[in-house]
């Protein structure tokens, strides 16, 4: 146990080194300058201001990125477009005037667009740092998903893989689709997030396809099948980063316009960012991921539950929900 974070059974990555984990935390109700001050003073990070809405924060583990999740501002698209437009119509606009426009738009959007802190890949034995950051932000009135009914803020976890072999990746994906309904319910995923397309569950046709005991694909076939059934980042477990890491050319050919960062990690997007809620902790969300780790690396249980879930999906009427069946199994794995 790493404080409240349960250790995975397999602690080393595909290179037989200690695994790393990255986090992406969305929140609001706090000024960006105050966030920078907290990160500098409380965690000894060195801030580098890129623009008013984007900062790099240097640490011994790599750069934290703090940004307003609004590309119009963080990538200064507004400044560029405003200059181009004014030049075309013969109007001279000053940098101060553009900054005023940016500030006005930022003020309008601050109640619906979150700030996001993205951590560098942290060593597995240092991930409690994220909990400490969340606690300091909470003490300074940062708030998350449940603060307002229309907040759809998320916590993303990027967990380094233990292997890049298809057998292992498929085992994790099978474990996830078996557990996804249970985890959705157990984590009390917020309605505002459920109605967005960003954390869609895997569909039954794909679940049945990959749980078939005869499904034993090559790497190329595994990637091809995933892209065929899931041509989108919008899955609660997004496999595109690891698939792009394995074969970027193949993935980009099918999804040339998707914003995908290749990395040897699972992109777990499901969790609420409930910062500000009394009993919410990042470790709670991490510990739900550990359920997936445990099942993925238990070959006998994975095979048994795959067969049971396929039977469940094929039945027209089930007297007991799948979530309850999973809950019983978790009590006596």
N, C-alpha and C positions, 0 to 999 in steps of 0.2 A: 504493500500500500504506500503510495506517494502522497502523504497527507490524506486527502479524501479521494484521490485518484487511484482507482484500482489498476494494478500493473497487468499488462497483457501477459499471457503465458509465454509468448515468444517476444523477446525484447530486442533481438537483433534484426537488422534489415537484410535486404537481398544481397548486400555486400559483406554481410556478417559483421556489421558495425552497429552500434547502438542506434535504434530507430529515432527519427525526428518527427515532430508533429507541429503543424502550423494552425493558427486560429484566425478567423475573421469575425469580428464582433461589430454589430450594428447597434446604434443607440442614438438618442437625441436629448433635448432639454438641457444642453450645456454648450457654452461658447467654445469655439475651436482654440482660442488663445488660452482659455482655462485648461483645456485638455493638454495642450503642449506644456503648460506650466506644471501640471501634475506629473506628466511623464518625465520631465526634466528633474524636478525636485525630489520626487518620491522614488524614482527608479534609475536615476543617474543616466538618463539617455541624453544624447546631444542632438538638438533639433537643427535641421537644415530646411529653411523655408523655400519651397519651390514656387508657390504663389499663395494667395490669401486662403486657398481652400485645399492645399496639398502640402504636406510636410513629410520629410524623411527623418526618422529618429534613430540615430546610430547606437548600436549596442554591441556587446561582445559576441552575440549570436548572429549578427547581421542587422539589416535595417527593418525597423517597424515602419509601416506606412500609415499615416493618418490623413484621411481625406473626407470631404463631403462627397457622398455617393451620387455625383451629378457631373457627368463629363463636360457639359456645357461650360462649367466653371473650372473644374480641376484641370482640364486639358486646354483651358483658355480658348475654347472654340468661339465663345461670344466675342472676345476681343478681336480675333482674326476676322470673323465674319463682319463685325461692325466696321472695322477698318476698310475691308474690301468694298462693302456696300457704300460707305461714305465717299470713297475714292471714285466709285462709278458714277455717283450722282453729283460729284463736285462739292461735297461738304467737308469742311475741315473739322475733325473731332479730336479732342485732346485725350491723353491717357487718363487724366483726372475724370473727365466726363464718362469714359468707358468704365472706369472703376466704380463710379456712382451707379451706373446701370447694373453692373455686376452685383453690387451691394444690395440694390433694390430687389433683384431677382433672388438673391440668396435669402433675403429677409422673407420674401413671399414663400419660398420653398422650405424654409427651416422647419416647418411643422409637419412636413410630409416626407422630406428627404433626410435620411439618417447620416450621421457621421459613421465612418468605418475605420477601425484599427485592424490592420493585418500584421500579424507577427511574422518574423522570419521563422524558418524551421527550427524549433526548439528541441534540444536533446530531451529524450523521454523523461529523464530524471529531473528536468527543470520546468516541466509544464505547469507546475503550481504557480509560476510567475503570472500566468494569465488570471488566475483566481485573485491574486493580490491586486492586479490592475483593475479588475472589475469591482473589487471592494472599495478602492479609492475613488473610482468614478461614481459609484453609488453614493458614497459619502458626500460627493459634490453635486448631487441631484441629477446625475445622468439617469435616463429612464429608457426602458425597452418596449417590447412587443405589447404588453398588457396595459401600458400607460394610457393609450388612447385606442379606441375601437378600430381605427383605420391604420394603425401601425402594423406593418408586416415585416418587422425586423427579424433577422436571423443570426444564428451562430453557426458558422461553417467550421468544420474540422478537417484538416488535411493530414491523413495518417499514412506515414511511409509504409510501403508494402514489405512483406517479409520475403517475397519471391516474385520474380517477373515471369515465372512459368505459368502457362495457362491453367494447369491443374489447380494451383493455389488461387489464382484470380477468380476462377470459376467457383471454387469452394466458397470464397467470400461473397460472391454475387448470389450464389444459391442460399447461403445463410441469411443474407440480407432480405431477399424476396420472401423467405419463409417468415421472417420476424417483423417485416415492415408494418403490418397492420397492428401488431401488438405494441411496437415501439411508438407508433403514431398515437395510440390511445394512452399508453403509459406516460408519454411526454406531454400530453394535453396540448397538442399542436393547435395554435391559435387559429380561429376561423379566418381572420384577415390573411393569414399565410396560406391556409388551405385553398382559398378561392383564387389565389394567384397561380400562374402556371409553373412557378419556379421550383416547386418541390413535389411534382407529380410522382405518384407511385408507378412502379413498373406495371404494365398491363398484363392481364391474364394470359394472353396468347404467348407473350415472351416468357412468362413464368413457366408455363407448361412446356415450352420448347427447351428451356435450359435445365429443368428438373428431370427430364426424361433420362433414365439411367443409361441409355445408349448414346447420349450426347457426350462425345469425347472429341472436341474440335481441335484442329491445329491452331496455331496462333493467328494465321491469316483468316481462317474460317471464324474464329471467335470474334475477331475485330469486325469482320464483314457482317456477321449476324447481329452484333450489337448495333452497328450503324444502321442496319436495315430496319430493326425494330425500334430503335431509339435515336433518331437523327436530331438530337437536341441535347443541350446542357441541362434542360429542365427535368431532372430526375432527382429524387431525394438522396440517392447515392449516384453521383455523377462519375462515370467511369472514363469519360473522355480525356482527362489529363493523363492517366496512366496509359491509355490506348495510344494517345498522341506521342507520349514518351517512347512507346515501343515501335510505332510506325507512323510518323508524322505525315508522310506523303499520302498514305492510304486514307487517313482521317481527313486531311485538308481537301483531298479530292472530292469527298462527299459533302463536307461542311466547310467550304472555303471562307464563309463570312462569320462563323462562330468565333467568339472570343475565348480561346482555349489556351491555357498555359501548360505546356508539357511538363510533367513531373512524375516521379515514381511514387505516387500516393493516391489513395482513395479520397475523393472529394465528397465528404458527408455533409449534406446541406440541410438536413431536416430540422434541426433544433430551433426552437424559439430563442431569441435573445431577451430573456426576462430580467435584465438588469434593473435593480430597484425593487423587485419583488422580495419579500421577507426571506423566504426559504430557498430562493433560487441560487444555484451554484453551477459553474461551468463543469465541475467534477460530476454532477448528476448526469449531464448530457454525455460526457466522456464515458461514464460507467455503463450507459446504455449501449454505447459502441462496443464495449467489452463483451456484451452478450453475443454480438456478431462474431467477434474474434474467437470466443470460446466454441461456438457452434461450427464455425468454418474449419477449425482445427481438431474437431472431433468427428472423424470419418464415419464411425458407426452411427452416431446420432444424426448426422447430416443425411446419411442414406435413408435412415428410418423416417425422419421427418419429411424428406422429399417425397417419399412414397405416400405418406399420410396426407400431405398437402395436395398432391395430385388427385387423390381419391376425393378429398374434400371439394376441390374445384370442379370435379366432374359430376358431383351430386346436384340434383335439382333443388333438393331441400336438405338442409343440415339443422339438426335439433340443437346443436351447440355451436357457438361462434368459434372461429379459428383462433381468435385472441385468447379465449378461455382455454382452449387446448394447449396453446403455447405456454400460458401461465402455469398450467399443471405440469408441463414438461420442465419448465424452469425450476419448479419446486423439487422435482425428482429427475434430474437429467440423467 
